[in-house]
Amino acid sequence: MKYLLMIYDNAETRAVFFGDEGKPLMAEMDAIMTELRESGELVDTAPLADPASTKVVRNGTDGPVVTDGPLAEAKEHFGGYLIVDVESEARAVEIATRWPKVSTPMEVRPLLDVGGDL
């Protein structure tokens, strides 16, 4: 079963991860990523750019309306993701519990197939 693990962060947590104090956290993350690649459980992963570079597209009465910035103002934003193909929800949650944390959550959500089934 495939799961999307959504990584949330904010300006403070990004600064920690990408600063000198984040080196141990990055090493933990690299170890987990290596494990997932070797086990064949990792399907895809990517970090997302800063929310300031976001474009939101909405349908308007006169056609699409494009605005700058994230969909909603929030203290935390969707900062990256992993897609894993694992045997159970418990395994997906276990991966999320091992992800290096500063203070932001990780959301674990099953992916539906094209027909809408889990």
C-alpha positions as CSV (number, residue, x, y, z in Angstrom):
1,M,0.0,0.0,0.0
2,K,1.3,3.5,-0.9
3,Y,1.3,6.3,1.6
4,L,2.2,10.0,1.3
5,L,4.2,11.2,4.2
6,M,3.8,15.0,4.2
7,I,6.6,16.9,6.0
8,Y,5.6,20.2,7.5
9,D,8.0,22.9,8.4
10,N,8.4,26.7,9.0
11,A,11.1,29.3,8.6
12,E,12.6,28.3,11.9
13,T,12.8,24.6,11.3
14,R,14.2,25.1,7.8
15,A,16.9,27.3,9.3
16,V,17.8,24.5,11.8
17,F,17.9,21.8,9.1
18,F,20.0,23.8,6.7
19,G,22.3,25.4,9.3
20,D,25.2,23.9,11.1
21,E,23.1,22.5,13.9
22,G,21.1,20.6,11.3
23,K,24.0,18.3,10.3
24,P,23.1,15.6,12.7
25,L,19.4,15.8,11.7
26,M,20.4,15.6,8.0
27,A,22.5,12.5,8.8
28,E,19.5,10.8,10.5
29,M,17.4,11.7,7.5
30,D,20.0,10.3,5.1
31,A,20.2,7.1,7.0
32,I,16.4,6.6,6.9
33,M,16.4,7.5,3.1
34,T,19.2,4.9,2.5
35,E,17.2,2.3,4.4
36,L,14.0,3.0,2.4
37,R,15.8,2.9,-1.0
38,E,17.6,-0.4,-0.1
39,S,14.3,-2.0,1.1
40,G,12.5,-0.8,-2.1
41,E,9.9,1.0,0.0
42,L,10.7,4.5,-1.3
43,V,8.7,5.5,-4.3
44,D,9.5,9.2,-4.5
45,T,10.6,12.1,-2.4
46,A,11.2,15.8,-2.8
47,P,11.6,19.0,-0.8
48,L,9.4,21.9,-1.7
49,A,10.6,25.5,-2.3
50,D,9.7,28.2,0.1
51,P,6.0,29.0,0.2
52,A,6.7,32.6,-1.0
53,S,7.3,31.1,-4.5
54,T,3.8,29.5,-4.5
55,K,1.2,30.3,-7.1
56,V,-2.5,29.5,-6.3
57,V,-4.8,29.0,-9.3
58,R,-8.6,29.3,-8.7
59,N,-11.5,29.3,-11.2
60,G,-13.0,32.7,-11.4
61,T,-16.2,33.8,-13.2
62,D,-14.0,35.3,-16.0
63,G,-11.5,32.4,-16.1
64,P,-8.6,31.3,-14.0
65,V,-7.3,33.7,-11.3
66,V,-3.6,33.3,-10.3
67,T,-2.4,34.7,-7.0
68,D,1.0,34.7,-5.2
69,G,1.6,32.9,-2.0
70,P,0.4,29.8,-0.2
71,L,-3.3,28.9,-0.2
72,A,-3.7,29.7,3.5
73,E,-1.7,31.7,6.0
74,A,-0.3,29.3,8.5
75,K,2.6,29.0,11.0
76,E,3.6,25.7,9.3
77,H,3.6,24.8,5.6
78,F,3.9,21.7,3.5
79,G,7.7,21.5,3.0
80,G,8.3,18.2,1.4
81,Y,7.1,14.7,1.0
82,L,7.9,11.0,0.8
83,I,5.8,8.4,-1.0
84,V,6.4,5.0,0.4
85,D,5.1,1.6,-0.7
86,V,4.8,-0.5,2.5
87,E,3.1,-3.5,3.9
88,S,0.9,-1.7,6.4
89,E,-0.2,1.6,7.8
90,A,1.8,0.7,10.9
91,R,5.0,0.7,8.9
92,A,4.2,4.1,7.3
93,V,3.6,5.5,10.8
94,E,6.8,3.9,12.1
95,I,8.8,5.6,9.3
96,A,7.2,9.0,10.2
97,T,8.0,8.5,13.9
98,R,11.7,8.0,13.0
99,W,11.9,11.1,10.8
100,P,14.1,13.8,12.4
101,K,11.9,16.3,14.1
102,V,12.5,19.8,15.2
103,S,9.0,20.8,16.2
104,T,6.7,20.3,13.2
105,P,4.4,17.4,12.4
106,M,4.4,14.8,9.6
107,E,1.1,13.7,8.2
108,V,0.7,10.1,7.0
109,R,-2.1,9.6,4.4
110,P,-2.9,6.6,2.2
111,L,-2.9,7.1,-1.5
112,L,-6.0,6.0,-3.4
113,D,-5.7,4.2,-6.7
114,V,-7.3,5.7,-9.8
115,G,-10.6,4.0,-9.0
116,G,-10.8,5.5,-5.5
117,D,-9.9,2.4,-3.6
118,L,-7.3,2.2,-0.9
